[in-house]
C-alpha cells in the first residue's frame, strides 16, 4: 500500500474513537408539555440527553401513549457494541501498517456491514417502540402508531419528532469515506496509472 493509503486507513480507524466522545444519533422531540424540546442522545454504550432528566421526561410522554419505557439496560447492543468498535479501531490500525491492500478492502467491507447492521437495529428499535403499545394507555387512537422518524422530521399527533445522526454517527461515515478512498487508490487509481505507463513505454 502507498503511504497515502496507509495514512487514510489510519485516520479512518482513529476517527471511530469519536464514538466514545460523542453520541451516534439524536432524537429531538417537541411537545406542548415541553416547548423547549427534549433531545435524546444514543451513544455506542449508553443513552442520554441534553439534560439529566431527558429520559425521564421521554418516558412520561411515552406512558400516555402506551409506549414501552426507555431503559438502557433493555438494550443488549449497548453492552457489546463498544467491543466491536474497539476491534475495528485496532484492526484498522494494524491494516494501516501492513502492505496488503486486500486487508484494507476487507476492513472497509466489515465497517460497511457493521454500520448497516447498526442502522437496521436502530430502525427495528423504532418500530418496536412505536408499534408495541399498551392497550390500557391513557391516550388511544385506533390504528395509530408512534414510530419515530428514522431520519428527518415526523409529526406524531401533537408531537414533532426529529431524528438525525450526531458527531459519532458522522465519524462512522467519515471512516467509511477515508477507507473507501484508500481502497480506490490501491485497486483502481494505481492500476490505471500503471496501465498508462505501459502504454507510454
N, C-alpha and C positions, 0 to 999 in steps of 0.2 A: 504494500500500500504506500501511496505517496505521503509525504509529510503533511500536506494539506488535508488529505483524507483522515489521517491519524488525529490531527487537531480537531477536525469536525466531529469525529467519533467521541473523542474525549469530552468535548463541550456538550455533546448530546447526552452522554452518560451523566455528567455532573449537573446538567440542567434539571434532571429528575430529583435532585436533592431539594429543590424548591418545594416539593410536595410536603416536606416536613416543616416548612416555614409559612406556607400559605395554603388556604383552602383550595380544593379542586373545583368545587361548584358552589353556587349560592342561589337560594330561592328567596325572593323578596315578595312579601305579602302585605297588601294594603287593605285594611278593613275599617268600617265605621268606628269600631271599638278602639282601633289603633291607627289613627290618621297619620301618625308619624312613621308608620310602617314597621314591619318585622322582617329581619333578614337572617335566615338560617344558613349556616356555613357547613359544607360537607368536606371534611378533611380525609386524608388517607387512613387515619386511625381514630377519628372521633367525630362527633357532631357538636356544633356550637352555634354562636350567633353574634350579632353586633352588641348584645348586652348579655349579662349572666342570666337574665330571665327569659331569653328568646324562646328556648324550647318549652318552657313552662307556658308561655303565652300561646305558642302554636298549639299545644295540647289542650288548652282551654277552648280555643276555637274548634279544634278537631272534635272535642267532646260533643258540642252542639249538633254537629252534622253526622256524628256516629263514626268518625274515622278513628282508626287504631292509634293508640298512644305512641308517640315517637320516643324511642329509648335506644341509646347507643348500644346497650347490652343485647338488644334483639338482633343486631346485625353482625353475624359471624365474619363477614367480609372485612370489617374494620379491624379485626384481630390478626388476620393473615395477610392483608394487602401490604402492610409495611415490609414484610419479609420478601414479597415479590419485588417491591421497589428496590430493596437492598440488593437483591440478586441482579436486577437489571443494571443498577449502577456499577456494581462490582464487575459483572461480566462485560459491560460496555467499556470500562477502563482497561480490562485485560485485552479486549479486542483491539483497542486503540494502539496498544503496544506490540501487537502481533502483526506479522506481514502476510495476512491471509484475508483477501477480500471476501471469500466465501463466508467467513465468520461474521464479517460486517453485515452481509446480506441476511444471514441467519438471525443476527441480533435485531435488525430492523423488522424482520417478519415477526419475531417474538414480541417486540414493542407494539406493533400494529395490532396483533391478535390480542395482546393484553389490554390495550386501550379500548378496542372494540368490545371485548368481554365486559370491561368495566362500564361502558356506556349502556350495554344491553342490561346488565344487572341493575343499573340506576333506573332505567326505564321500567323494568319489572317491579322495582320498589314503588314507583309512582302508580303503576296500575294496581298493585296490591292495596296500597293505602287508599287509593281513590275509589275502589270498587267494593272492597270488603267492609261494608258499613253495618253498623249496629242497627237492627230494625227498631230498637227502642229509643233511638236518638231523639232529642227534643225537636230538632228540625228535620222533617222528612219531605222530600219532593219526589213523587213517583217517577221512576225511570231516570232520576238524576244521579250522575256520578260526579266525583270530585277529583278527577285525575289532574294533578298539577301539570303545567306545561313541561315538556322535556327540554325545549329550547324556545325562548321567546316569551310572549305575553299571552295570558288567557284570562277571561272573565268567568268566575265561578260564583253564580248568584250575585251577591253584592261584594264579593271579594275579587280583587285584582291581583293576579299572581304573575311574577316574572322570574324566569329561570335562565341563568347564564353561567358559563364557565368562569372560574376565578383564576388567579395567577397560577395556582398549582396545575389546573387543567390546561392552561395555555402553555405551561412548561412542558407538558407531555407532547403537545402539538409541535413545540419548538424542537424537542428531542427527535421526533419523527422526521421533521423537515431537515435538520442537520445531518442525520444519519442517511436520509434519502439522497441528499446532495453528495455525500461521501461515496455512497454506492454508485450513483450516477457517474461520478468521476472515474471510479475504478472499472466499471463494467462497460460504459458507453463512450464517455469522452476520450479516455486514454486509448480505447480500441479504435475510434475514428482517427485520432491523431496518429496512431501507428500506421493505419491504412494509408493515410495521406502521405506519410513519409515514404512508404513503399512505392506509391505512385510517382512521387517526385524523384525517386532514385533512378 
